[in-house]
Amino acid sequence: MNETHIHLLITHLPIIGTALGAFVLIHGLWRKSNSTFIAAYNILILSALGAGIAYITGEGAEESVEHLQRFSERVIEEHAESAEVSLIALIVIGFIAAIGVFATLKNLSLARPLAWIVLITTFIGFAPGSPDRLFRWTDQAYRNWHQSSPDG
């Protein structure tokens, strides 16, 4: 298994994990459940780690596809720029979620407000437009592949 395989396997974890973490956090806020906060924070922290792995393996994945006819340098660069923005957002979210774990486990008074901060940060980090940039690359890559394939 090489970096391309790892990149392809891990690349959707941050996107799906962040959405799942936000939904679990909303449920925790609704139910006022510290254990649900911890679960949501752990999902968000894992998503941040996944974003880091996806970003680190992205260069190797780029090198393995950049010579293929169906991938344009422009599309790959757009994907890399979107990945960088998402990585920064997820690092911030993961860091605040780690603080949230500590605050919740220690029963600090700022545990519930911190949950709201994490949720708002998650929505800001993946505001409308951010997912569009990520999925636009996938759509463009599929179209390029489909048009250049013998069956397409």
N, C-alpha and C positions, 0 to 999 in steps of 0.2 A: 504494500500500500504506500502510495507517495502523497506529496502535499496536495495534489489535485483531488485525489480521492477523499482525503481528510476535509479539504475545503468544501467539497460538494456534500459530504455527509453532515458537516457541522453548521453550514451557512444559514440554515433556516431556524436553528435553535434560538438565536437571539430574537428573531422576529416573532416567532410563535411563543417563545418563553416570556417575552415582555408583555405580550397581549394577555397570556394566561396569568402572569403575575399581577397585572393590573386588575383583572377580573377577581382573582382571589383576594386581593387587597380591598377591593370594593365590598366583597362579601364580608371580610373581616371588620371593616368599618361599620357595615350595616348590623352585623351580629355583635359588635363590640367584643371580639374574640382575640385575645393575645396570641393564642396558638395559631390562629389563621393568619395573623400578622406575620408571625415567624415563618409560616409556610410560604406566604407571598414574598417575603424578603429573600428567602432561600432560592425561590424560583428566579427572582430578579438578579440575584448574585450569580447564579449559574448561567443566566442569559448573558451577563456581562463577561463572564469567563469564556463563554462560547463565542462572543463577539471578538474577544482577543485572539482566540485560536483561529477563527475564520479570517481575521485580518492578517495574522502572521503567515498563514498558509496561502493567502491570496496571491502573493508574488510568484510562488511556485506554480500555482494554478494558471496564472497569466502566462508564464513562460511556456507552459505545455500547450496552450491553445493559440497563442499570438501568431504562430506561423500558419494556422489553418485558414483556408480561404474564406470560410463563412463568418469569421470574427473580425470586426474592424477595430483598429486601435482606438478610435473615438468612443466606441461603445464600451470597451474595456476600461478606458480612462474614466468615463462617466460612472461606471460601476465602482471603481476604486475610490472616486471622490465621495460617492454616496456612502460607501463602506466606512470611510474615515469619519464622516459626520455622525454616522450611527455608532461607531466605536466610541467617540468622545461622549455622546449622549449616554451610552450604556455604562461607561466608566463612572460618570457622575451618578447615574441611577444606582449602580452597584455599590458605590461608596456610601451614598446616603442610606441605602438599604442595610448595609453593614452596621451603620450607626443605629438604625432602627432596631436591628436584632439586639444590640447591646442595651438600648434604652428600654426595650420591651422586657428583656430578661431581668433587668435590674428594677423593673416597675417604676421607672422615672416618670415624672409628671409630663414630660414632653413626648412620651411614647405615642399617644393618640395624635397630637398635632404633627408629629414627625411622619406618621402614616399618611396624613393628608399631603404633606410636603412631597413624600415619595410618589404618591399618586399623581399629583399635579406635575411633578418633574417628568414622570413617565409620559403623561399626555403632551407636555411641551416637547420632550425629546422625540416623540413620534407624531408630531403635529401633522395636519393635512399637508401633503407635499412630500414629506419624508418617505412614507411607504410608496408613494407614486414613483419617486426616483429609483427605489430598489426594484419595484416590480416592472418599471419601464425597461430596465436592462434585461430582465428575464424575458419579457415579451419580445424585445428587439432581437435577442440572441436566438429565440425560438424561430422568429420569422426569417432571420438570416439562414439558419440551419435548414428550415423547411424549403426555402427558395433554392438553396444550392444543392439539396439532396437529389439523388437520381429519381426518387419517387415523387418529389415536390413539383 
